[in-house]
Amino acid sequence: MILGSLERLRYVSSSAVRTSVLLRLPEFVMPHSGPPRRVLFICRLNRHRSATAERIFCKRRDLDVRSAGTEEDAMVRVNARMLEWAEVIFTMDSGQRESLERMFPSHPALQRLTCLDIQDVFTFLDPQLVTLLEERVKQHL
């Protein structure tokens, strides 16, 4: 009986060691040095497209990600400080560029806009939306 308990303890201990090594492995596979790139995703209401993008890309250690919307009733409305903060700014469709140009005429950040051409037909975390975001964003980051 005692021998069986010792065997289980040894197995659990060795499993815990293996697990902790596996949990640390990504740090060595994907090293990150320096401050993360500041990325802002913008859509109309900040409920589906840009919110999904923030959720997906915030997991990357090399990125500091925020999202916002251009409409007054957006979950988080874009402001000048956000534009100044961001190094990379993605809009989901051309409508956001037009809104930003009206909201912030002549703002220097308007030169850093990248349109992903993703129409407003998706729900939050829609698998097709996730795939589109992953495909279209990777070439810019």
C-alpha positions as CSV (number, residue, x, y, z in Angstrom):
1,M,0.0,0.0,0.0
2,I,2.7,2.5,0.9
3,L,4.8,1.5,-2.1
4,G,1.8,2.1,-4.4
5,S,1.4,5.6,-2.9
6,L,5.1,6.4,-3.4
7,E,4.8,5.3,-7.1
8,R,1.8,7.6,-7.6
9,L,3.6,10.4,-5.9
10,R,6.7,9.9,-8.2
11,Y,4.4,9.8,-11.2
12,V,2.6,13.0,-10.2
13,S,5.9,14.7,-9.5
14,S,7.4,13.8,-12.8
15,S,4.2,14.8,-14.6
16,A,4.2,18.2,-12.9
17,V,7.8,18.7,-14.0
18,R,7.0,17.8,-17.6
19,T,3.9,20.1,-17.6
20,S,5.9,23.1,-16.2
21,V,8.5,22.6,-18.9
22,L,5.8,22.5,-21.6
23,L,4.2,25.6,-20.2
24,R,7.5,27.5,-20.4
25,L,8.4,26.2,-23.9
26,P,6.6,29.0,-25.9
27,E,8.7,31.6,-24.2
28,F,11.8,30.1,-25.8
29,V,10.2,29.3,-29.1
30,M,8.8,32.9,-29.6
31,P,11.2,35.2,-27.8
32,H,10.1,38.8,-27.6
33,S,12.4,41.7,-26.9
34,G,11.6,45.4,-26.7
35,P,8.3,47.1,-26.2
36,P,5.2,45.6,-27.9
37,R,3.9,47.3,-31.0
38,R,0.8,49.4,-30.3
39,V,-2.1,48.3,-32.6
40,L,-5.5,49.9,-32.9
41,F,-8.5,48.2,-34.7
42,I,-11.4,50.4,-35.7
43,C,-14.8,49.6,-36.9
44,R,-18.2,51.3,-36.7
45,L,-19.6,50.2,-33.4
46,N,-16.7,48.3,-31.7
47,R,-19.0,45.4,-31.1
48,H,-18.1,42.7,-33.7
49,R,-15.2,43.2,-36.0
50,S,-12.7,45.4,-34.1
51,A,-13.7,43.7,-30.8
52,T,-13.0,40.3,-32.4
53,A,-9.6,41.6,-33.7
54,E,-8.7,42.9,-30.2
55,R,-9.6,39.6,-28.6
56,I,-7.6,37.5,-31.1
57,F,-4.4,39.6,-31.3
58,C,-4.2,40.7,-27.6
59,K,-2.8,37.2,-26.9
60,R,0.4,38.0,-28.7
61,R,3.2,39.2,-26.4
62,D,4.7,41.4,-29.1
63,L,1.5,43.5,-29.5
64,D,-0.4,45.9,-27.3
65,V,-3.9,45.9,-28.8
66,R,-6.9,48.2,-28.4
67,S,-10.1,48.6,-30.4
68,A,-12.7,51.3,-30.9
69,G,-15.6,52.5,-33.0
70,T,-16.3,55.6,-35.0
71,E,-20.0,56.0,-34.1
72,E,-21.3,57.9,-31.1
73,D,-22.9,54.8,-29.7
74,A,-19.8,52.6,-30.1
75,M,-18.8,50.5,-27.1
76,V,-15.5,52.5,-27.0
77,R,-15.4,55.5,-29.3
78,V,-12.1,56.4,-31.0
79,N,-10.5,59.6,-29.8
80,A,-7.4,61.6,-30.7
81,R,-5.3,60.1,-27.9
82,M,-5.9,56.6,-29.3
83,L,-4.7,57.7,-32.7
84,E,-1.6,59.2,-31.2
85,W,-0.9,56.1,-29.1
86,A,-1.2,53.6,-32.0
87,E,1.8,52.8,-34.2
88,V,-0.4,50.6,-36.5
89,I,-4.1,51.4,-37.2
90,F,-6.4,49.1,-39.0
91,T,-9.9,50.0,-40.2
92,M,-12.3,47.3,-41.2
93,D,-13.7,49.1,-44.3
94,S,-13.4,52.4,-46.1
95,G,-16.3,53.9,-44.1
96,Q,-14.1,54.1,-41.0
97,R,-11.4,56.1,-43.0
98,E,-14.1,58.5,-44.1
99,S,-15.4,58.9,-40.6
100,L,-11.9,59.4,-39.1
101,E,-11.1,62.0,-41.8
102,R,-14.3,63.9,-40.7
103,M,-13.7,63.5,-37.0
104,F,-9.9,64.3,-37.0
105,P,-9.1,66.4,-40.1
106,S,-5.4,66.6,-40.9
107,H,-4.5,64.3,-38.0
108,P,-1.0,62.7,-38.7
109,A,-2.3,59.3,-37.8
110,L,-4.5,59.2,-40.9
111,Q,-1.4,58.5,-42.9
112,R,-0.9,55.2,-41.0
113,L,-4.4,53.7,-41.7
114,T,-4.6,50.3,-43.3
115,C,-8.0,49.1,-44.5
116,L,-8.7,45.4,-44.1
117,D,-11.7,45.4,-46.4
118,I,-13.9,43.4,-44.0
119,Q,-17.6,44.3,-44.4
120,D,-20.0,44.6,-41.5
121,V,-21.7,41.2,-41.9
122,F,-20.1,39.2,-39.0
123,T,-20.9,38.6,-35.4
124,F,-18.4,38.7,-32.5
125,L,-15.8,35.9,-32.9
126,D,-17.5,34.5,-36.0
127,P,-15.0,31.8,-37.3
128,Q,-15.0,33.4,-40.8
129,L,-14.2,36.8,-39.4
130,V,-11.4,35.3,-37.3
131,T,-9.9,33.6,-40.4
132,L,-10.2,36.9,-42.4
133,L,-8.5,38.9,-39.7
134,E,-5.7,36.4,-39.3
135,E,-5.0,36.3,-43.1
136,R,-5.2,40.1,-43.7
137,V,-3.5,41.4,-40.6
138,K,-0.4,39.1,-40.7
139,Q,1.1,40.8,-43.7
140,H,1.1,44.1,-41.9
141,L,2.5,43.1,-38.5
